[in-house]
Structure formats: C-alpha cells, structure tokens
Amino acid sequence: MQKLRQLIRLHSQEKGTRVIASALSMSRTTVKKYLSRLKESGMPFEEVLSLRDKDLNELLQEHSCPLKKIKT
C-alpha cells in the first residue's frame, strides 16, 4: 500500500508515468493501470490517501479487473 500511496502523491504533483515508474521501480504500464483503477473509483486522490490500507485495497478490488495485488 505504501507504493500505491507514493504513486498517488507523485501523480498529484503532476509527475509523469515515466518519472513515477522510475521512482517506484515499477513498469509504466503498471503505473497506468493503478491510476486507471483509481480514476474509475471516482474518488478524489486526496480522499483515497486518507483511506485505511484495508479500505484502499477493497476500493481497488471493487473497481478493477483482475490484476496482481500491489506489493508494499
């Protein structure tokens, strides 16, 4: 969950997918998929950041197609 929270913070700072991927040691495709999932949820990123890990995981599970879980 920590990487996901970092991804959201970097995206809210208007960092591009290439910068985010490099900073978090992820592929650009993975970054795009997580951002897409979060956008599909309809929640503002600031609100997503305030969620507990359990709630954040549930949010991603509800609004996503099957992908591997985020590793922390």
C-alpha positions in Angstrom: 0.0 0.0 0.0 2.9 2.3 0.7 3.9 2.3 -3.0 0.4 3.0 -4.1 0.2 6.0 -1.7 3.5 7.2 -3.1 2.2 6.8 -6.7 -0.9 8.9 -5.8 1.3 11.6 -4.3 3.6 11.8 -7.2 0.7 11.8 -9.7 -1.0 14.7 -7.7 2.3 16.6 -8.0 1.8 16.2 -11.8 4.7 13.8 -12.3 4.5 11.7 -15.4 4.2 8.0 -15.6 7.8 7.6 -16.6 9.0 9.5 -13.5 6.6 7.7 -11.2 7.6 4.3 -12.6 11.3 5.0 -12.2 10.9 6.4 -8.6 8.9 3.4 -7.5 10.7 0.7 -9.5 7.5 -0.2 -11.5 6.8 -0.5 -15.1 5.0 2.4 -16.8 2.2 0.0 -17.7 1.7 -0.9 -14.0 1.6 2.8 -13.1 -1.0 3.5 -15.8 -3.2 0.5 -14.6 -3.2 1.7 -11.0 -4.0 5.3 -12.0 -6.8 4.0 -14.2 -8.3 1.9 -11.3 -8.2 4.9 -9.0 -9.8 7.2 -11.6 -12.6 4.6 -12.1 -13.4 4.7 -8.4 -14.5 8.3 -8.8 -12.9 9.3 -5.5 -10.6 12.3 -5.4 -7.0 11.3 -4.8 -6.8 13.3 -1.6 -9.7 11.2 -0.2 -8.1 8.0 -1.4 -4.9 8.9 0.5 -6.9 9.2 3.7 -8.3 5.7 3.5 -7.0 2.9 5.7 -5.0 0.2 3.9 -7.9 -2.3 4.1 -10.3 0.2 2.6 -7.9 1.2 -0.1 -7.4 -2.5 -1.0 -11.2 -3.0 -1.1 -11.7 0.0 -3.3 -9.2 -1.3 -5.8 -10.7 -4.7 -5.8 -14.2 -3.4 -6.4 -13.3 -1.1 -9.3 -10.8 -3.2 -11.1 -10.2 -6.0 -13.5 -8.1 -8.9 -12.1 -4.5 -7.8 -11.8 -1.9 -8.8 -9.3 -2.1 -7.1 -5.9 0.2 -4.2 -5.0 3.2 -5.2 -3.1 4.4 -3.0 -0.3 
